Amino acid sequence: MSRNIAMIGREQGADVYPSRVYAEARILERKDPVVYSQWTAESPLSKAQSEFYDRNGYLFLDNFFDFDELSRYQTEARKLQREAASSEGDEIIREPGGNEVRSVFAVHRSHPEFQELSRHPRLLAIVEYLLGSETYIHQSRINYKPGFSGKEFYWHSDFETWHVEDGMPRMRALSCSIALEDNYAFNGPLMLVPGSHKEFVSCIGQTPENHFKDSLRKQEYGVPDPDSLTRLVEKGGIDTPVGKAGSVVLFDCNIMHGSNSNITPMPRSNIFMVYNSIENRVGSPYSGQEPRPEYIATRKQLP
């Protein structure tokens, strides 16, 4: 075992989801709820939607944003992509083996339009229902996957990284992915393994120092082993929730997901906003290493 074990009993409690500490991969049972609120007729989701999210770990909301709302975000995202191409800012992540813009982080801080989007009343109502409390943005970014050159994002559970490298104690966070272009089954859409959020894959390999500098381009640590991934897929299958620009996918922090490269002419870009419960604030990373930068994981600049 690595130094992670020494972190048990730290200020936010024992490490109930140890990862990157064992010589072999393990699958652990989830110890946290998925939906933190009791459904009522006044809830922002239907009972069927709430039960679907609890069972499958994600929810697809088609046509969530109308044309006027969406066009503002599209315009700003394209402008940001052009500006990022010639910028050296740390929050700009480039494709592995190339110079194309892969992601731009902390967009809810740097751009008023995305800050406003992060507080969208209809969206917040759903998020706070699912997480059962007020929330804050743990991380935001735009992922660009241009036609012909957009690279894949390998299978992973976000929580595994947020837990090990950011110090997120429990599974009380979710991601909101907003489609800025039409998502098709063939242009590298989000793929999810339904039901995989109910189990935690404890990954192998000790985290290198400053791992984020490489992992945001191509992740090699904190990814599931082939046997564990095969087991999850055999059990739950793979879903690709696709739809028109303006659609939203909400997915649990622990669901196994990834996406293929985009070799079609159709670009795919999405705004990602990660909502974390204010009762689940991050502490010291469970890896025992220095925290990742603020633009990747919010810990100081909370609302």
N, C-alpha and C positions, 0 to 999 in steps of 0.2 A: 504494500500500500504506500501511497505517496503522502506528502505533508497535508493533504486535504483532511485526513483523519484528525490531525491536531486541531482543526478548526471546530470540531464538535463541541457544543456548549458555549459558542460565542454569543454575542449580545442578542441576536435574534433567535436564539434557541438552537437545539440540536439539528444537525444536517440529516433530514429525513429522506433526501434524494441524493445520496452520494454518487458522484460520477467522476470518471477519469482517475479513479483510485484503485481499481481492481485489475488483476492481470487478465481477466476474461470479462466479456460483456455479461450483464445481468439485466433482467427485466423485472422491475419492481411495481407493485400495485400502487395506484394513485391513492393518496391519503386525503385529498381535498375535494370539496364539491365542484361541480361544473357550473351549474346555475345557482347563484347565491341568494336569489329572491324566491319567495313563494308566489306562484302565478295567481292573479286575480283577473277579473273582467276589465279592470282599469290598466292592466299591464300594457306596455308598448308593443308587445308581440302577442300573437295569438297563442293559444295553448298548444296547438300543433307545432308552431314554430319553436316555442320554448322547449318542447319535448324532443324535437328533431335536433336542436343544438345540443341538448344534454346527452342524447344518444350517440350522435355522430361527431360532435366536436366542431361543427361549423354551421353557418347559415348563409344562404345566397339570397340577396335582396335585389331583384331586377328593377331597373328604371328608378333607382332611389333618388337620383338627382335629375332635375329637369334640364332642358337645353340651356337656359340662361345661366343657371348655377354652374353647370359643367363647363361651359365655354370659357368662363373666367379662369377656372383652374387649368384648363387645357392651355390657354394663352400664356399663363404664368409659368407653367411647367416647361413649355417649349422655349420660352425666353431664358429660363434658368439653365436648360440644357445647352443652349448656345453660349451663355456666359461661362458655364463650367468647363467648356471645352478648352478654354485658354487660361483657366485659373489654376493656381497651385494650392488652393485651400485644403486643409486637412479633411474637411467634411466631404470632399469630392473623391469618390472611389472609382478607379478605372478598371477596365476589363483585364483579366489575367492574360499576360502575353501581348497586351496592346495598350493603346492610349485612349480608346473610346470611353466615354462616361458611362459607368455601370450604375452608380447610385449617387445621390446627393442627400446628405443627412441633415437633421435639425432644421427642416424646412418650416416647421411651425414656429420657429423663433425668428428666422431670417426674412420671412415673407408674410406680410399682413393677411394676404388672401388665405394662406394655409393655416395661419393662426386662427382666423375666423372659422375655417373649415373644421379645425380640431374641436371647436366649441359648438358645432352645429346642434341646435336643440333636439331635433328628431334623432340624430345619431347618438347624442349623449344620453338621451332617455333610455335607449336600448342598451347601451354599454353599461350604464349604472344599474339597470335592472339585472343584467347578467352577472355583474360583479358584486352587486348588493351593497354598494357604497359610492361615495364620491370618488372620482378618479383624477389622475394626472397623466400627462404624456411621458411615458418612459423613453420612447424613441420615435422619431419620425424620419421618413425618407421618401424619395421618389426613386423607384427602380426603372431604369430605361432599358428596354430590350428592342433595339432597332432592327428593322428587317435585314436579313442576311447575316448579321454579325452579333446579335445578342446572345450571350453565353448563358449556360444553364446555372441553376442554383441547386446544389446537391441536396439529397434528403437530409432532413434534420428536424429536431424539436427545438423551437426557439427557447423554451424554458430551460433546456439543458445548458445552453450558453448563458442565458440571463442569470441562472442560478450559480453556475460555476464561476463565471467571469465578472458578473455584476453584483452578486450577492442578493438576488431576489429570493426571499425565503420560501414562499409557497406559490401554488398554481392559482393565482387570483389576478390574472392579466389576460388580455386578448389582443389580437391584431385586427385592424380594419383595413381592407384592401379596396381601394376605389379605382375602377377601371377608367383610364383616360382615353383609351382607344378600345375599339371592339375586341373582345377576347374570343378567339376561336380555339377549337381543339388542336389546331395545327401550328399556332404561332407562339408556342412556349407558354401556355397558360399555367396557372397554379394547379398543382396536383395534390390531393389530400388523401390520407388513408383513414376512412371513417372508423371511429371507435378506438383509434390508436391513442387518443388522449387519455384513455382510462389506464394506460400502462406507461411506465417511465423506463426508457432504455438507458441504463447506466453504461456509458461509453468507456472505451479503453484509451490509454495514452495520456501521459502527463502534459499539461498545458505549457507550451513554450512561453517565455517572457515576451511581452508585447505581441501576443498572438493576433490581436485585432488587425495589425498592419498587413497580415497576409490573409487572414480568414475572411475579411470582407470582400476580397477579390476571389478567393477560392478556399473554401473551408475544408480542412483535412483532419482537425481534431474536433471532438464533439459531434461526430456523425455516427449513425448506427452501423454496426457490423452487418454484413450480408445476411447472416443467419437470423438475426433479430428482425431485420427489415422484411425478410421473406416470410417469417412467421406472422408479422403484423398484416402484411398484404394478403396472405392466404386467408387470414381471419376476417379482414374487413374490406378487401378490394381497394380500388383506387377510383376516386371521383375527380372530375375536372369541371367544376362549376364555371361555365362560360356564358357570356351575354354581351349586350351592347355597352358602349361607353356610358358611364353613369351608374352602372351596377356596382353593388357592394358585396364583398365576402367578409363576414366576421368569422374568425376562427380562434379556437382556444390556444392558449400559449403552449400547450404540450402536444398538440396534434402533429403527427409526422407529415411533412410536406416538402415539396421541391418543385422544380420546373425544368423542362427541357430547353435546349438552345432554340433560337428562332432562325430557321433557314428560309423562311418565306419572305416575300416583299412587304408583308403587313407588320408594321411596328406594334409593339405592345409595351405600354408604360402604365405604371400604377402608383398611386400614392399610398404609402403604408403609414398608419399611425398606430402605435402600441399604447393601449390604455392599461394602467396599473392601478389597483385599488390604493387609496391613501392609507389603508390599513396594512399594506404589503410593501411598504417602502424598502428600497434596497439598502443593504448594509455592507459589510466588508465582503469581498469576493470569497467564495468557498474554496477557491484555489489557493488562497493565502497570498496572492499576488496583488500588485497595485491595481486599483480600479481602472476600468477603461475610461477614455476621455468623456467629458460631459456631453459632447455632441453625439455620442453613441448611446450613453446611458445617463439619464437625468438623475442626479442625486443632490445637487446644490440649488439649482435654479427652479425650485418648485413654486407653483402658484400660491 
